[in-house]
Amino acid sequence: MHTVDYIIVGQGLAGSAVAVQLLNRGRKILVIDDAIHNSSSRVAAGLFNPVTGKKMVKTWMADMLFPYLHDFYKQEETRAEEKFFFPMPLYRPFLSIEEQNEWMARSAEPAYAGYIETIFSAPAFAQVRDPFGGLLLKQCGYLSTTRYVNAIKKRIEDGGMIWNEHLDEQSLQVEDDAVTYKNVQAKKIIYCSGVDASRWFNWLPIRPLKGETILVKAPFRENIIVNRGVYFVPGLNPGEWRVGATYNFHDHDPGITAGAKVELEEKLTELMDLPYEWKSQEWGTRPTTPDRRPILGAHPEHPSVIIFNGLGTKGVSLTPYFSEVLVRWMENGISLNKLVDIDRYKSVYWTSPK
Ligand SMILES: Cc1cc2nc3c(=O)[nH]c(=O)nc-3n(C[C@H](O)[C@H](O)[C@H](O)COP(=O)(O)OP(=O)(O)OC[C@H]3O[C@@H](n4cnc5c(N)ncnc54)[C@H](O)[C@@H]3O)c2cc1C
């Protein structure tokens, strides 16, 4: 029998971040991942942006999450000797003169001081439709998620074990203080399995939210991300840009759709004033929760079965910080913030099978 400290199921953004935290602490891990091509983490544009939504407000816990994510990804880049983290200003055109005035006033608020690079009260970028100017934000950028996940996979291969397979639940035995999977024993098993929430956690309200993006070739000259209605983010190759995303709770079918292509191209034309050539289209499914907060903690009846899920639309900014929260809870007994603790769903959704 082989012994490790933890088994991690899934190596998307969630499993990768947990693996990093555990390897940093010298823990022995086995990661099991079936690496399906359309996992949310592999199709994400990788954007991180502290001011989001139609109303453009500072995102939940931005002051904690953003400094943390910059340090986390930079450290992993240095370790991997590979580039996958791209901090870059993000431009949000104003929709009206009223919005411009609101932001002029808001710029004096200390809460926004660390995030505003410049407020433009007139058109600032020739290839962007911004008649009322816009907001240039800092602490933004994008993560090349596939390169990052591949780099962490390499780190796991070097410092732990990784099996490329679908976890066979029949081969898993669970006790209160240990789990055994095939010939490997561990203290705990951590499910970071996205929308495929496993038999232990299928009672949780993790709602699949399908999203599609398109990749276009366009002669955009600025070194910025543009985001209003859709985002326009650099792709892997020079001259390529990812445009996204759609949000569809009702479509559970695998695959891309013609409707999403039309929607994204319309929104792209509203945002940008430049020619483009359509190259390809991607789809994936985000694991969302009703309160838009992640889910961390142990199964109600099996303390050795842990979950880190519900990253929704913001896996890039949430996983670095909350993977440390999870590991500190498991290793040092530091209580979980009630807003992310699985306990908040137990009383509503859990019924014991006994
Ligand atoms: C179109 C689209 C665009 C997005 N854009 C952004 C963005 O710009 N910025 C942002 O922050 N977020 C974005 N997201 C959201 C982001 O992708 C998610 O928040 C994040 O990827 C979720 O990561 P995860 O690790 O929880 O899940 P996943 O990425 O789904 O990873 C789960 C992994 O577990 C594996 N797995 C599952 N079950 C098993 C099993 N039984 N055995 C073995 N392996 C298993 C899967 O194969 C997969 O590799 C986007 C999502 C989509 C779909």
The ligand as an ORCA input file, in Angstrom:
! r2SCAN-3c Opt
* xyz 0 1
  C     -16.620     29.879    -21.552
  C     -16.065     30.146    -20.179
  C     -15.303     31.282    -19.962
  C     -14.793     31.545    -18.684
  N     -14.008     32.649    -18.509
  C     -13.486     32.898    -17.281
  C     -12.650     34.019    -17.080
  O     -12.349     34.776    -18.014
  N     -12.157     34.234    -15.825
  C     -12.468     33.398    -14.758
  O     -11.999     33.637    -13.649
  N     -13.247     32.316    -14.943
  C     -13.771     32.053    -16.160
  N     -14.571     30.967    -16.350
  C     -14.926     30.153    -15.165
  C     -13.784     29.221    -14.776
  O     -13.436     28.483    -15.893
  C     -14.238     28.332    -13.609
  O     -14.519     29.124    -12.479
  C     -13.151     27.328    -13.211
  O     -12.501     26.807    -14.326
  C     -13.697     26.177    -12.395
  O     -12.611     25.353    -12.099
  P     -12.775     23.938    -11.404
  O     -11.403     23.423    -11.195
  O     -13.677     24.050    -10.233
  O     -13.594     23.041    -12.454
  P     -13.156     22.387    -13.850
  O     -12.411     23.319    -14.680
  O     -14.399     21.798    -14.422
  O     -12.155     21.230    -13.443
  C     -12.593     20.027    -12.894
  C     -11.628     18.933    -13.305
  O     -11.994     17.734    -12.643
  C     -11.987     16.653    -13.561
  N     -12.905     15.640    -13.009
  C     -14.214     15.787    -12.673
  N     -14.687     14.650    -12.160
  C     -13.670     13.764    -12.179
  C     -13.545     12.398    -11.781
  N     -14.573     11.734    -11.235
  N     -12.354     11.787    -11.935
  C     -11.293     12.453    -12.479
  N     -11.355     13.747    -12.853
  C     -12.519     14.397    -12.714
  C     -12.432     17.293    -14.882
  O     -12.040     16.551    -15.997
  C     -11.683     18.618    -14.806
  O     -10.363     18.503    -15.315
  C     -15.064     30.658    -17.620
  C     -15.802     29.496    -17.848
  C     -16.305     29.229    -19.123
  C     -17.075     27.970    -19.346
*
